[in-house]
C-alpha cells in the first residue's frame, strides 16, 4: 500500500458571519469544514467534488497550510505541520504548492512572468543565480509557453496562458504535492482539457501527488484515482473514481452524477428528483443527515440521526443510513 504523504485527521474550520435583518448584531458561525479526514498517498491523484460553497476550497487551504484548523490535525509525511521545526516548515511550504482558481488575481500584475516563475527558485535557493533565467525558461517550456515571453506581464496573456504561468511557478519550487483549486473553472471549455492534460503529464514527469478540487465531476472523472464528495462541509462519499461513477452509494453523489448529461445518457443512472434545490445554510445545519431536506429517499431516521462515514465496499465509504436499500448491486 502506498504511503500517505499528506493527511487531514478530523479537521474542522468555522468562520464568524455578521447577521442581517432581524438577526443584525448577532454573530453567526458558519461551519465550512466539519470533522473531515482524508489522506493523499504518494503518486496519487485525489479529487474533491461538490457544489460551490460545500467547503472544498477551505479544505484545500487547510491541507496546504494556508489556513489553520480550529480542531484536528494536518500532517505531512506523518508529522503534524503545526509542530514542525522551522527548517521542516520551510520544507513543507516548498513541498506543497497550490494552483489557484483565478490565475490573474494570483499573479503580481507589476511583475514580469519570468520573474514570477523565478521567485521560488530564489526564495528556496534551488539553483545558482546565474542559471535562474535558463531554469525559468525551461519551466515555461514545460507548461507550453515560449521563453520569448519571459519579459511580458500577466495582462498580455489569455486565461489559459496565465494558468500555465501559475503551474510553472508552482513547479519551480520542486514540490512533492500540487493542490489545484478549481484550476479550469474560469477557462473556456476548449482550454479546460488542455490544462487537465498538462497537469496529468506534469504529474507523471515530476512524480507528483495531485489534489484536484472541482465542482465538476466530469473534470475529475478522467484524472483522479479516488474522489471525495463533500456536502455542507462534510465528506459524504469517498471511493475509487471508476467505482464512484458506476456504483455510487450516496443520494447526493447520485444527483451530481445524474446532472452530467454524457454520464446520465450513457450509464443508465436513474435518480429521483431532489425534494429541494435550495442548499441549507452551513451556519444552521439540519439535524440528522445534513442532506435529508433535499434527499428524495429520506426517512425518519435520516431526520434524527447523523450517519457515519462507513465502508460500503472495499475502499468505498459513504455516509447514508439507507445505502443498502437504495443502491442494489
C-alpha positions as CSV (number, residue, x, y, z in Angstrom):
1,X,0.0,0.0,0.0
2,X,1.3,3.5,-0.9
3,X,2.5,5.6,1.9
4,X,0.4,8.7,3.0
5,X,2.2,11.9,2.1
6,X,-0.4,14.4,3.2
7,X,-3.4,13.8,5.5
8,X,-6.2,15.6,7.3
9,X,-7.4,13.9,10.5
10,X,-10.8,15.1,11.7
11,X,-10.2,18.7,10.7
12,X,-12.8,21.4,11.2
13,X,-12.9,25.1,10.3
14,X,-15.6,27.7,11.1
15,X,-15.9,31.4,10.2
16,X,-17.8,34.2,12.0
17,X,-20.5,35.9,10.0
18,X,-22.4,39.1,10.8
19,X,-26.2,38.7,10.9
20,X,-28.5,40.9,8.8
21,X,-32.1,42.0,9.0
22,X,-33.8,40.7,12.2
23,X,-30.6,38.9,13.2
24,X,-28.4,42.0,12.8
25,X,-25.9,42.3,15.6
26,X,-26.0,38.5,16.2
27,X,-22.9,36.6,15.4
28,X,-23.4,33.6,13.2
29,X,-20.9,30.7,13.0
30,X,-20.5,29.1,9.5
31,X,-19.0,25.6,9.7
32,X,-17.1,25.4,6.4
33,X,-15.3,22.1,7.1
34,X,-16.8,19.7,9.6
35,X,-14.6,16.8,11.0
36,X,-13.1,15.8,7.7
37,X,-10.5,13.0,7.4
38,X,-8.6,12.4,4.1
39,X,-5.2,11.2,3.1
40,X,-3.3,11.7,-0.2
41,X,-0.8,8.9,-1.0
42,X,2.4,9.2,-2.9
43,X,1.8,9.4,-6.7
44,X,-2.0,9.6,-6.3
45,X,-4.5,12.0,-7.8
46,X,-7.3,12.6,-5.2
47,X,-10.3,14.6,-6.3
48,X,-12.6,16.7,-4.0
49,X,-16.0,17.3,-5.5
50,X,-19.2,19.1,-4.5
51,X,-21.3,22.2,-5.2
52,X,-20.0,25.7,-4.7
53,X,-19.9,26.6,-1.0
54,X,-19.6,23.0,0.2
55,X,-16.1,23.6,1.8
56,X,-13.8,22.2,-0.9
57,X,-11.6,25.2,-1.2
58,X,-11.4,25.7,2.5
59,X,-10.4,22.1,3.0
60,X,-7.7,22.6,0.3
61,X,-6.3,25.6,2.1
62,X,-6.3,23.7,5.4
63,X,-4.4,20.9,3.9
64,X,-1.9,23.3,2.2
65,X,-1.3,25.1,5.5
66,X,-2.7,28.4,4.2
67,X,-5.4,28.2,6.9
68,X,-5.2,26.8,10.4
69,X,-7.9,24.3,11.5
70,X,-10.0,25.0,14.6
71,X,-9.6,21.4,15.5
72,X,-8.0,18.3,14.1
73,X,-4.5,17.7,12.6
74,X,-3.0,18.1,9.1
75,X,0.2,16.0,8.8
76,X,2.9,15.9,6.1
77,X,4.8,12.7,5.8
78,X,3.4,11.7,9.2
79,X,4.2,14.9,11.1
80,X,1.8,17.5,12.4
81,X,2.5,20.6,10.3
82,X,1.9,22.8,13.4
83,X,4.6,21.0,15.3
84,X,7.3,21.2,12.6
85,X,10.6,22.9,13.4
86,X,11.5,26.0,11.3
87,X,13.6,24.1,8.7
88,X,10.9,21.4,8.3
89,X,8.2,24.1,8.0
90,X,10.2,25.7,5.1
91,X,10.5,22.2,3.5
92,X,6.7,21.7,3.9
93,X,5.9,25.0,2.3
94,X,8.2,24.2,-0.6
95,X,6.9,20.7,-1.0
96,X,3.2,21.5,-1.1
97,X,2.3,24.1,-3.8
98,X,-1.1,25.5,-4.9
99,X,-2.5,26.4,-8.3
100,X,-5.4,28.8,-7.7
101,X,-8.8,29.2,-9.4
102,X,-8.3,32.7,-10.7
103,X,-4.9,32.8,-12.4
104,X,-4.9,36.6,-12.9
105,X,-5.5,37.5,-9.3
106,X,-2.8,35.1,-8.1
107,X,-0.2,36.8,-10.3
108,X,1.5,40.2,-9.5
109,X,0.4,42.5,-12.3
110,X,3.6,44.5,-12.0
111,X,6.0,41.6,-12.2
112,X,7.3,40.1,-15.4
113,X,6.1,36.5,-15.7
114,X,9.7,35.2,-15.9
115,X,10.5,36.8,-12.6
116,X,7.3,35.4,-11.1
117,X,8.3,31.9,-12.1
118,X,11.9,32.5,-10.9
119,X,10.8,33.8,-7.4
120,X,10.5,30.3,-5.8
121,X,13.9,29.4,-7.2
122,X,15.4,32.4,-5.4
123,X,13.4,32.0,-2.2
124,X,14.3,28.4,-1.7
125,X,17.8,28.7,-3.3
126,X,17.1,25.9,-5.8
127,X,19.6,26.9,-8.4
128,X,22.6,29.2,-9.0
129,X,21.8,32.8,-9.6
130,X,23.4,32.8,-13.0
131,X,21.1,29.9,-14.1
132,X,17.8,31.5,-12.9
133,X,16.7,32.7,-16.3
134,X,17.7,29.4,-18.0
135,X,15.8,27.4,-15.4
136,X,12.7,29.6,-15.6
137,X,12.6,29.4,-19.4
138,X,12.8,25.6,-19.1
139,X,9.8,25.6,-16.7
140,X,7.9,27.9,-19.1
141,X,8.6,25.5,-22.0
142,X,7.4,22.5,-19.8
143,X,4.0,24.1,-19.5
144,X,3.7,25.1,-23.2
145,X,4.9,28.7,-23.0
146,X,7.8,30.2,-25.0
147,X,11.0,31.6,-23.5
148,X,10.4,34.7,-25.7
149,X,7.5,35.6,-23.4
150,X,9.8,35.8,-20.3
151,X,9.6,39.6,-20.1
152,X,5.9,40.0,-20.6
153,X,3.4,41.0,-18.0
154,X,0.3,39.0,-16.9
155,X,-2.2,41.2,-18.7
156,X,-0.6,40.3,-22.0
157,X,-1.7,36.6,-21.7
158,X,-5.0,34.8,-22.0
159,X,-6.7,33.0,-19.1
160,X,-5.3,29.6,-20.1
161,X,-1.8,31.0,-20.5
162,X,-2.0,32.7,-17.1
163,X,-3.0,29.3,-15.6
164,X,0.1,27.8,-17.2
165,X,2.2,30.5,-15.6
166,X,0.7,29.6,-12.2
167,X,1.5,26.0,-12.8
168,X,5.1,26.8,-13.8
169,X,5.6,28.9,-10.7
170,X,4.3,26.0,-8.5
171,X,6.7,23.6,-10.3
172,X,9.6,25.9,-9.7
173,X,9.5,25.0,-6.0
174,X,10.1,21.3,-6.9
175,X,7.1,20.2,-4.9
176,X,6.0,16.7,-3.9
177,X,2.3,17.7,-3.8
178,X,0.4,20.0,-6.1
179,X,-3.0,21.2,-4.9
180,X,-5.1,22.5,-7.8
181,X,-8.2,24.5,-6.6
182,X,-10.7,24.7,-9.4
183,X,-7.9,25.2,-11.9
184,X,-10.1,25.2,-15.0
185,X,-13.4,26.6,-13.8
186,X,-12.7,30.1,-15.1
187,X,-11.4,28.9,-18.5
188,X,-13.2,28.3,-21.8
189,X,-14.3,24.7,-22.3
190,X,-11.9,24.4,-25.2
191,X,-9.0,25.2,-22.9
192,X,-10.0,23.1,-19.9
193,X,-8.9,19.8,-21.5
194,X,-5.5,21.3,-22.4
195,X,-4.9,22.3,-18.7
196,X,-6.1,18.9,-17.4
197,X,-3.9,17.0,-19.8
198,X,-1.0,19.3,-18.9
199,X,-1.5,18.5,-15.2
200,X,-1.6,14.8,-15.9
201,X,1.6,14.9,-18.0
202,X,3.5,17.0,-15.4
203,X,2.4,14.7,-12.6
204,X,4.0,11.8,-14.4
205,X,7.1,13.7,-15.4
206,X,7.8,15.1,-11.9
207,X,6.4,12.2,-9.8
208,X,3.9,14.4,-8.1
209,X,0.9,13.7,-5.9
210,X,-2.1,15.8,-7.0
211,X,-5.1,17.1,-5.0
212,X,-7.7,18.3,-7.5
213,X,-10.6,20.4,-6.4
214,X,-13.6,20.8,-8.7
215,X,-17.4,21.3,-8.6
216,X,-17.4,19.4,-11.9
217,X,-17.3,15.6,-11.5
218,X,-16.8,15.3,-15.3
219,X,-13.5,17.1,-14.9
220,X,-12.4,14.7,-12.2
221,X,-13.5,11.6,-13.9
222,X,-10.5,11.0,-16.2
223,X,-7.7,12.4,-13.9
224,X,-8.4,11.0,-10.4
225,X,-7.6,7.8,-8.7
226,X,-10.1,8.5,-5.9
227,X,-12.8,11.1,-5.4
228,X,-14.2,12.5,-2.1
229,X,-17.7,14.1,-2.4
230,X,-18.4,16.9,0.0
231,X,-21.7,18.3,1.1
232,X,-22.1,21.2,3.6
233,X,-18.6,20.8,5.0
234,X,-18.5,17.0,5.3
235,X,-17.3,14.2,3.2
236,X,-20.4,12.1,2.3
237,X,-18.7,9.6,0.0
238,X,-15.1,8.5,-0.8
239,X,-14.4,6.0,-3.5
240,X,-12.1,4.9,-6.3
241,X,-13.1,7.2,-9.2
242,X,-14.2,4.4,-11.5
243,X,-16.4,2.9,-8.8
244,X,-18.0,6.2,-7.9
245,X,-19.2,6.6,-11.5
246,X,-20.6,3.0,-11.7
247,X,-21.6,2.2,-8.1
248,X,-22.1,5.4,-6.1
249,X,-23.5,4.8,-2.6
250,X,-24.9,8.2,-1.6
251,X,-28.0,10.0,-3.0
252,X,-26.1,13.3,-3.2
253,X,-23.4,11.7,-5.4
254,X,-26.2,10.1,-7.4
255,X,-27.7,13.5,-8.1
256,X,-24.3,15.0,-9.1
257,X,-23.7,12.2,-11.5
258,X,-27.2,12.4,-13.0
259,X,-26.7,16.1,-13.7
260,X,-23.8,15.3,-16.1
261,X,-25.5,14.8,-19.4
262,X,-23.0,12.5,-21.0
263,X,-22.8,10.3,-18.0
264,X,-26.5,10.2,-17.4
265,X,-27.2,9.3,-21.0
266,X,-24.6,6.5,-21.3
267,X,-24.6,4.9,-17.8
268,X,-28.2,4.3,-17.2
269,X,-28.1,6.3,-13.9
270,X,-31.6,7.0,-12.6
271,X,-32.3,9.5,-9.9
272,X,-35.4,10.7,-8.2
273,X,-35.9,14.4,-8.3
274,X,-34.5,16.2,-5.3
275,X,-37.0,17.5,-2.8
276,X,-35.4,20.9,-2.9
277,X,-32.7,22.7,-4.9
278,X,-32.1,25.1,-2.1
279,X,-28.9,24.2,-0.1
280,X,-29.3,24.7,3.7
281,X,-27.0,27.2,5.4
282,X,-23.7,26.0,6.8
283,X,-24.5,28.4,9.6
284,X,-27.6,26.5,10.5
285,X,-27.0,22.8,9.7
286,X,-30.1,20.5,9.6
287,X,-30.5,17.9,12.4
288,X,-29.7,14.4,11.5
289,X,-28.3,13.8,8.0
290,X,-27.4,17.2,6.5
291,X,-28.7,16.1,3.1
292,X,-32.1,14.9,4.3
293,X,-34.1,18.2,3.4
294,X,-33.2,17.6,-0.2
295,X,-32.9,13.8,-0.3
296,X,-35.7,12.1,-2.3
297,X,-35.3,8.9,-0.2
298,X,-35.2,10.4,3.3
299,X,-36.9,8.6,6.2
300,X,-37.4,9.4,9.9
301,X,-34.0,8.1,10.9
302,X,-32.4,10.5,8.4
303,X,-34.1,13.4,10.1
304,X,-33.0,12.3,13.6
305,X,-29.5,10.7,13.3
306,X,-26.4,11.8,11.5
307,X,-24.9,8.9,9.5
308,X,-21.3,7.9,10.0
309,X,-18.9,7.6,7.0
310,X,-18.6,3.9,6.8
311,X,-17.1,1.3,4.4
312,X,-19.7,0.1,2.0
313,X,-17.4,-1.9,-0.3
314,X,-13.6,-2.4,0.0
315,X,-12.1,1.1,-0.2
316,X,-15.5,2.7,-0.7
317,X,-17.0,4.8,2.1
318,X,-20.4,6.6,2.3
319,X,-22.5,8.3,5.0
320,X,-26.0,7.1,4.3
321,X,-28.5,5.2,6.5
322,X,-30.3,3.8,3.5
323,X,-27.5,3.0,1.1
324,X,-28.0,-0.8,1.2
325,X,-31.7,-0.4,0.3
326,X,-31.3,2.4,-2.3
327,X,-28.3,1.1,-4.2
328,X,-28.7,-2.6,-5.1
329,X,-26.0,-4.3,-7.0
